[in-house]
């Protein structure tokens, strides 16, 4: 009986949890990789994340060379074949025998002895032909590129239409690669490459766990940090962060900050993170951003970093491409809610971590058309290196251009506040809202 390396065992378990239990890859990996050495953890992460990302292309190779639809395979067999195929098709320096034999052994350990001969035969065919097959896939159309680079058709078609074929292909390639590791320097110093355009943003080899525990740094992509800077809050301002967890942006803001989060566990982590980073100006309110208590009104500024399809962060969230969906209705509701709570003349930053006009430009245009806010045309001038490729008043970071996650950013100015009337905030913010449990009428 062959052995299975710790890295392959963990990667296999992660792949199964993602596709059989709908687990998030990053959370599954953290749970499964506890106890691995640094070297094994790095290999396991690469195997697990790469297999999840490349699942569509791997399935095509398995079906073509194995001559059986993957949907008809037992899930443990499918996971083992995908893991083996990924190593054989995409990784250099992995011995063929290790990829084949250990993948077969994973099938055996899943107590599917009857499937072992089939898995062995398919893996040997993959060893002979998988790399040639995937390297020869065409990418001349959006759908061809989607299969070649392992994306759902709708994502490839969206980028093809909005960015053009060359940029779409480049974006698909880079979001299958390991993303950079970036942190925000809160205090002190560190080793790495300082981003000269985004204050306090550093690209580092790894996250210093001691510095993180002490609140001296915060893991945060450069694109995400850019969002926080565009809010422009000052010491005398009151700022509403409507979708605040885990707190990276909220803890960047000056003045009195109300950070809203609906989920109880995420709200608790947000509070802990703010304490760790020394952000004593941040008050956490547990509430639905669309149903805030009436005392929260008359803000000078607001940030709506809205839930979205996440098409700008697919490199760091390998499973997201298979579950992503646009959320324009929710995004419009949140942006309208922020306008109602911000005083006339106040500013609102709307951001998403996606590259999809339906959730970005179209949402802003629809809200502006309601007559309650206008676009701040100066944002692109303030940050010209990140100006939107076609609409200069907006910002759009692009992974294949800027080397960081893809964020859309717009800044609006409230022109008419027809919602909640502006109210004086008579209570001390820490007494008003520290973990105040504000639930929606439906009990969420």
N, C-alpha and C positions, 0 to 999 in steps of 0.2 A: 504493500500500500504506500502510495506517495505521500509526502508531507505537503502542507500548504503553509506558505510563509505568513507571518502575522499581518503583513501589509495587505496581501491578497485576501486573506480571510476578512479583515475589516472592510475592505473595499466591496467585497461581495455582499456582506451584510448590509452595507449602506445602500447599495444598488437595489437590493431586494426591498428594503424598507421604503425607498422612494417610490418604486413602481408598484409594489404590492400593498403598501399601507398608506400611500400618499404622504409620507413624511417629508419634511424639508431636509434637503441634503446637508446643509450646514449643521443643523441640530442633530441629525442622525449621526453625522461624522463625529461631532464632539462627544456624543454618548458612546459610540463604538470604539473610538481611538484612545480612550483613557488607558494609560499604562504602556502605550507604545513608546519606543525610543524615538528621538527626534528624526532619525533617518527613516525609520519605518513609517512614522506618521506622515512625513513628506511624500513618500511613495504611495501610501494608502490614499492620501488626499488626491494626488494626481490621478491615480487609477479610478477612484470613485467618481470624482468630478468629471473627468474626461469621458468615462463611460456613460454617465447621465447626459452630458451635453451632446455627445455624438450618437445617441441612441437611434435616431432615425436612419442615419447613414450605416450604422452597424447592422441594423435590422435588414437593410437592403442587401448588404454583403452576405449576411447569414442566409437570407432567402435565395439569393442568386447562386451561391456556392453550395448551400446545404439542401436546396431544392425542397424546402418545406416552409409554409407560412409561419412566422414567429408567433402569431396569435394562437396557433394550435399547440404550442409547446407548453409544457408545465412551467410555471413561473420560475422555479429554481433552476431549471435547465436553461431557460431564456436568459436569466441573469448571468449564469456561468459562461454561456456563449458570447454574450455582449462583452463581458469583462475580458475574455480571451481575445475576442476579435479586436477590441480596442488596443490591446498591447501589440498584436500582430500587425495591425494596420497603421498605427500612429506613433508608436514609441520606438526609438532607437536604443540599442544597448540591452534590450530584454532578450535573453536567450529563448529561442523558439521552443525548446523542450520545456522550459519553465512555464511559459504561457499556456502551452497545450496541456501538459501533464497536470499542473495544479488546477486548471479549470475543470478538467475531467474529474479530478479528485473532489472538487467542490460538489459536483453532481452526485458522486458516490456518497459523500457525507450528508447530503440531503435525503438519503435513503431512497434514491431512485436508481437502483442498480440496473433495472431494465433499460434505462436511458443512457447508460454509460457507453455502450458501443456506438450508438448514434452520435453522442456528443464528441467522442473521440474521432469519429470519421469526419464530422463537420469541421472540427477544429484543425484537423490536418489539411483539409481543403482550404480553410482560411489561411493557414500558415503559408500555403503555396500561392494563394491568389488574392488575399484581401487587400494588401497594400496597392498592388497594381490596379485592382478594381476601383478603389476609392480615389486614387490619383488620376484616373482616366474619366471620372464623371464630368459631364459637361456642366457649364454654368452660364450659358448664354441667355437664359430667360430667368425670370424670378423663381419659377417653380423648379427649374433645374438647379439653380443656386441653392434653393432651400434644401433639396435632397443632398447636394454636394457638401454643404456646410452644416447640415442637420438643424434646420429650423422649421417650424410650422409654415405652411405656405403663406398664411395671412401676414406674418411678420415680414417675410421676404418681399411680398408684394407691396406692403406699406412702405418699406424703405426704398424699393425700386421706384415707386411712384413719386416719393417725396424728395429723395436725395439723388436719384439717377443711378444707373446700373453700376458704374465704377465705384462710387461711394458706398452703395449698398453692399457690394461684394467685399470691399475693404472693411466695412463695419461688421459684417458677418465673420470675417476671418479673425479680427482682433478680439471679438467677444467669445471666441473659443480658446483664447490664450489666457495665461495666468495674469490677473490684473496687478498693477503696482500696489505696494503697501504704503499707504499715506497716513499720517497722523497730524493732529493739530497740537502745537506746542502751547500748553497753558501757562507754564512757568518753568524757569530753569533753562537748560540747554540740552542738546542731543546731537548725535552723529547722523548725518544723512545729507540729502540734497534739499536745500531751501528753495521753495518756489518764490521767485522774485515778484511774481504778479499777484499772488494771493497771500496776504500777511499771515504768518504763523503756520503755514502749510509746509510740511516736510515729507519727502519721499524717503523711506528707510528700508533697510534690509529685512527687518523683522520688528514686531511690536515688543518693546521692552516691558515685560510684565510687571516689574517692580515700579517703573515710572507710571504705568497705568494704574496700579493699585494705590499709588500715592497721589494720584490726580494731577500729575505733571504733564501728561499727554492724553489725547483721546483719539482712538482709531476713527478716521473719518476721511473719506475721499476728498480730493481737492475740489471736485465739482460740488460736493455737498457743502464744503466750507465756503465756496463762492456764494451760495445762496444766503448763508448767514450774514455775510458782509453787505449784500445788496439791501438788506433791511434798513441799515443806516441808523439804528437806534442810538440815542444819546442818553446821558445820565438822568436828565429830567423827564424822559419819556415813559409812558405806559404802553407796553407792547403785548399784544395777544398772539400767542403761538397756538394755532387751532388744532394741529395734529402733531403733537410735540415729541412723543416717544421715538427713540430712546433718550433724546435730549441733546444730541450733538449741536444742533442749531440753537435751541433755546438757551443753552449755557454760553453761547457766544454773544448774546444780546446784552446791551447796557440798559440801565434804568430798571423800572419795576416790570417784571415779566410774569404773565399768567400763562402757564403751560398746560394745555388741555389734552387729556387722554381718556378714552372711554374704557379700555380694557383694564381690569383691576391689577393684574400681574404686571402689565407694561407700565401702568401708572406708578406702581411701587418701585420698579426698576428706574423709572425716570427720576423719582425722588432721591433714590440712592445715588444715581449718577450725578445729579446736581450737587448733592452734599460732597461727594468725592472730589468734584472739580472746584469746590469752593464757590459755587454760584448761589450765594445767599439771597440774591435778588430774584430768584425764580420761585414762584409759588405754583404748586401742582393742583389742578382741579380735575377730578374724575367726572367727566361728562361727555355727552355727545356734542360735538362742535356745532351741530345744527339746532341744539336744544339747550342753550346756556341759560343759567339763572339770570334774572333781570338785572342784578347788581353789576354784572360784567358788561359795561358799555362805556362809550366815550373814549375809546383808546386812541392814542396818537398814531400808532402803527399796528399792523397785523402781519402775520406770516401764515400762509396757507400752503404748507408742504403736503400736498394732497396725496391720498392713496391713488395708485395708478397701476398700469400694466407692467411697469418696471423694465421696459425695453432698453433702458440705458445702463442697467446693472446686471445684465445676463452673464457677464464674465465671472462675477463673484457669487451669483446665485444660479448654479447650473441647472436646477430643476425648474426654474421659473418659466422658461420658454414653453414648457409643456402645460403650464396651468395659467398663463397670463391671460388677462382679458381687460379691455378698455373700460374705464369707469366715468365717462363724461357726465352722466346725470348726477352722481354723487359729488363730483368735482364742482359742478355749477352750484349745487346746493351749499357746499361749504364756502365757496367764494361769496355768494350772496349773504350768507350768515356773517362772514367777516365784515362785509360792507355795512351791515346793520349795526355792528358793534363798534365801528370806527367813526370818529367824528368827521364832520365835513372838513375837507382839506387834508385829512390824514392820508397816509399811504399804506398800501397793501402789497406785499410781495406774494405772488402766486408761483409755485414751483412744482415740478414733478421730476421723477427720475426716469422719464421715458422719452422716446423719440418717436412721436406719433401725433400728428397735427390734430386729430380728433380729440385728444386729451389736453392739448396745449393751446395752439393758436385759436382753434375753434371755440374752446371753452371761454377764453378771454374775450373773443369777439362777441360771443353771445351775451356775456354779462355786460360788456360795455354798451351793447345795443339796447339794454334795458334802461339806460340813461342815468344810472346811479354812480358811475365811475368813468374815468377816462384813462387812457394809457399814458404813463409817464414816458415821454419820448427821449428823455435824457439817459436812460439806463445803458443803452448801447454806447453812448459817448463816454460814460463813466468806466466802462469795462470793454474797450474796443477789441481786445484780443479774443473775447468770447462772444462777440456779436452774432446774432442769428444770421445764417447765410442769406436769407431773403428778406427778413424784416428786422431792420437795424434797431428798432426800439426794444426788441427782446434779446435775451441771451440764450445760447444753446451750446453746451459743451458736448463734444462728440468724441467717443473713445478712440477712433482711428485718426483723429486730428489733434486732440489735446492730450491724449494719453491718460485720461481719467474717465470716471463714470459720466454717463450722458444725462445732463440736467437741463431742463427748460426753465427759464426764469422770466417773469414779466412783473413790472411794478405799475400799480394803478393808483390813481388819486381819487378819493371819494368826492363826488360833486354834489350828491343829494343823499341825505340819510333819511329814508322814508320808513325805516324799521323801528327798532327800539330807540326810544328817546334817550338822549345823552343824560346820564345821571352822575351826580357827585359820588365818589367812592368814599363813603364816610368811615368804613371799617378799615382797620389795619389789614393788609392783604394776607398776612399769615394767619390772622384770626378768621378771615372770611373763607379761605379756600384751602388751607392745608389738608389735602386728602379729603375734601368734602365729597361725599358720595351723592352725586347728582345723577339720577337715572332718567331715561326717557320714559314717556307714558307707557310704552309697551313693555317696560321692565328690563330693557337691555342694560 
